[in-house]
Every structure is written in C-alpha cells, then in structure tokens.
C-alpha cells in the first residue's frame, strides 16, 4: 500500500528547512573567536562602568563640602518684632 503525500506537506517541510537555515545564519553571529569574545567583554565592562559612574553622579552620592557659615543669625522672635514698631 502506498501513501500519497499531500502537496502542502512537502511545502511545509521545505519551509521548515528554509526557516532552520535562516535561523542558523542568524545564530552564526554568536560564533565568535577568542579575540572577538575579549573585545565584546571589554566593551561590555566599559559600558557598565560608564553607566555606574553616571548613576553615581546623578544621585549625588559624593556630597560636596559646604563652606561653614560665618555667622548664624537666628530669626527674630515675635516679641522683638513688636518692640521695633
């Protein structure tokens, strides 16, 4: 007994093969040599360091030293304000 393949089944197999080869081509970008892997790691670390430095600057984690006030003046009390009138 022979079975007939439907035309859609053959085209489906061809589509899957085409998809598999195109996916393999896409994943080939991750096939890097040792030197290329080192370059990628160095670039990643530099970008992380820059992001961390910018974050620290943005939140102001390093407080600037404020100059000490020469003389501290207290606000006048209500009694002093009434005396001046």
C-alpha positions in Angstrom: 0.0 0.0 0.0 1.5 3.3 -1.0 0.6 6.6 0.7 0.2 9.8 -1.2 1.8 12.8 0.2 -0.2 15.9 0.0 1.4 18.9 -1.7 1.1 21.0 1.4 3.1 18.6 3.4 6.1 18.8 1.0 6.0 22.6 1.0 5.8 22.6 4.8 9.0 20.5 5.0 10.7 22.9 2.6 9.5 25.9 4.6 10.9 24.4 7.8 14.2 23.7 6.2 14.4 27.2 4.9 13.5 28.6 8.3 16.1 26.4 10.0 18.9 27.6 7.7 17.9 31.2 8.1 17.9 30.8 11.9 21.3 29.1 11.7 22.5 32.1 9.8 21.2 34.5 12.4 22.8 32.5 15.3 26.1 32.5 13.4 26.7 36.0 14.8 27.2 34.4 18.2 30.0 32.2 16.9 32.9 34.4 17.9 36.7 33.8 18.0 38.5 34.2 21.3 39.8 37.7 20.4 36.3 38.8 19.4 34.9 37.5 22.7 37.5 39.5 24.5 36.6 42.7 22.6 32.9 42.1 23.4 33.7 41.6 27.1 35.8 44.7 27.3 33.2 46.8 25.6 30.5 45.5 28.0 32.6 46.3 31.0 33.3 49.8 29.8 29.7 50.4 29.1 28.7 49.1 32.6 31.4 51.3 34.3 30.2 54.4 32.4 26.6 53.7 33.4 27.5 53.2 37.0 29.6 56.5 37.1 26.7 58.4 35.5 24.3 56.9 38.0 26.5 57.9 40.9 26.8 61.4 39.6 23.1 61.7 39.1 22.1 60.8 42.6 24.9 62.9 44.1 26.3 60.2 46.3 29.5 62.1 46.7 28.5 65.1 48.8 30.3 68.3 48.1 31.8 70.0 51.2 29.8 73.0 52.1 31.5 76.1 53.4 30.8 76.8 57.1 28.6 79.9 57.6 30.5 82.8 59.1 27.7 83.8 61.4 24.5 82.1 62.2 21.6 84.6 62.6 18.5 83.5 64.5 15.2 84.6 63.2 13.6 87.4 65.3 11.1 86.3 67.9 7.6 87.9 67.8 8.4 90.0 70.9 11.4 91.6 69.1 9.3 92.4 66.1 6.7 94.2 68.3 9.4 96.2 70.1 10.7 97.6 66.8 7.3 99.0 65.8 
